[in-house]
Amino acid sequence: ASLASLVPTREEMSNFSYDAEWVGFVTAFTRECAGLGFNMEFFLAGENHRALFDVTGGNPRLFKRFLTECALCMSQSGELTLVDAHAARAFSALLGSASPIKCPYGTPVQPSPG
């Protein structure tokens, strides 16, 4: 009976534009990741925040999925600092070769066995 009284809701998140708000969002999220032990400052260097925008289209859900995949690639490599090889592997795992977007992080390197 209590489930019948719940009102289902759906939260709609609009995509970011590439502007100061996007850079602030990436910066804040990156700093939160550092608090969890993952150094993702890679996305703050140079034009990497632009490449991240191009990969995700400013979509918050895709952004979170991509950063989660990056963290998994880092963990699989036994490293806590994100480098372009991790981002490339995450791009490949999440978007694959069928993506209309070319991977801006180079060629993915597979982790060594063991």
C-alpha positions in Angstrom: 0.0 0.0 0.0 2.8 2.4 0.8 4.3 1.9 -2.7 1.0 2.9 -4.3 1.2 6.3 -2.6 4.6 7.1 -4.1 4.7 9.5 -7.0 7.2 8.6 -9.6 9.5 11.4 -10.7 12.1 11.9 -13.3 14.8 14.4 -13.0 15.9 16.0 -16.3 19.4 17.3 -16.5 20.2 19.6 -19.3 23.6 19.5 -21.0 26.3 22.0 -20.2 27.5 24.6 -22.7 31.3 24.9 -23.1 31.9 27.8 -20.9 33.1 28.8 -17.4 30.3 26.8 -15.8 31.5 23.6 -17.5 35.1 24.3 -16.4 33.9 24.9 -12.9 31.9 21.6 -12.9 34.9 19.6 -14.1 37.2 21.3 -11.6 34.8 20.6 -8.7 34.2 17.0 -9.7 38.0 16.5 -10.2 38.7 17.8 -6.7 36.0 15.5 -5.2 37.7 12.6 -6.9 41.0 13.6 -5.3 39.3 13.3 -1.9 38.5 9.7 -2.8 42.2 9.0 -3.8 41.9 9.4 -7.5 44.0 12.1 -9.1 42.1 13.2 -12.2 43.8 16.6 -12.6 44.6 15.4 -16.1 41.3 16.9 -17.2 42.3 20.3 -15.9 45.6 20.5 -17.8 45.8 22.5 -21.1 42.8 21.9 -23.3 41.8 18.6 -21.7 38.6 20.1 -20.2 37.7 20.9 -23.9 38.4 17.4 -25.0 36.3 16.1 -22.1 33.5 18.3 -23.2 33.8 17.0 -26.8 33.7 13.4 -25.6 30.6 13.9 -23.3 28.8 16.7 -25.2 28.4 18.4 -21.8 26.0 15.6 -20.8 26.3 15.1 -17.0 25.3 11.5 -17.1 27.8 10.6 -19.8 30.4 12.7 -17.9 29.9 10.6 -14.8 30.0 7.4 -16.7 33.2 8.4 -18.5 35.0 9.4 -15.3 33.8 6.2 -13.6 35.3 4.2 -16.5 38.5 6.3 -16.2 38.7 5.4 -12.5 38.2 1.7 -13.3 41.0 1.8 -15.9 43.3 3.5 -13.3 42.4 0.9 -10.7 43.0 -1.9 -13.2 46.4 -0.5 -13.9 47.2 -0.2 -10.2 47.6 3.6 -10.5 45.8 6.5 -8.8 46.8 9.2 -11.3 44.9 9.5 -14.6 47.0 9.6 -17.7 46.0 9.8 -21.4 46.3 6.0 -21.8 43.6 5.5 -19.1 41.4 8.1 -20.7 41.9 6.4 -24.1 41.0 3.0 -22.7 37.9 4.4 -21.0 36.9 6.1 -24.2 37.2 2.8 -26.1 35.3 0.9 -23.4 32.5 3.4 -23.2 32.1 4.7 -26.7 33.9 2.1 -28.8 35.1 2.3 -32.4 31.6 3.0 -33.7 31.6 6.4 -32.0 31.4 9.4 -34.4 33.9 11.1 -32.1 37.6 10.4 -32.6 39.3 9.6 -29.3 41.2 12.7 -28.3 43.5 10.8 -25.9 45.4 8.7 -28.4 45.4 4.9 -28.8 44.2 2.9 -25.8 46.9 0.7 -24.1 45.7 -2.5 -22.6 46.7 -3.3 -19.0 49.5 -5.8 -18.5 48.2 -9.2 -17.4 48.6 -10.2 -13.8 
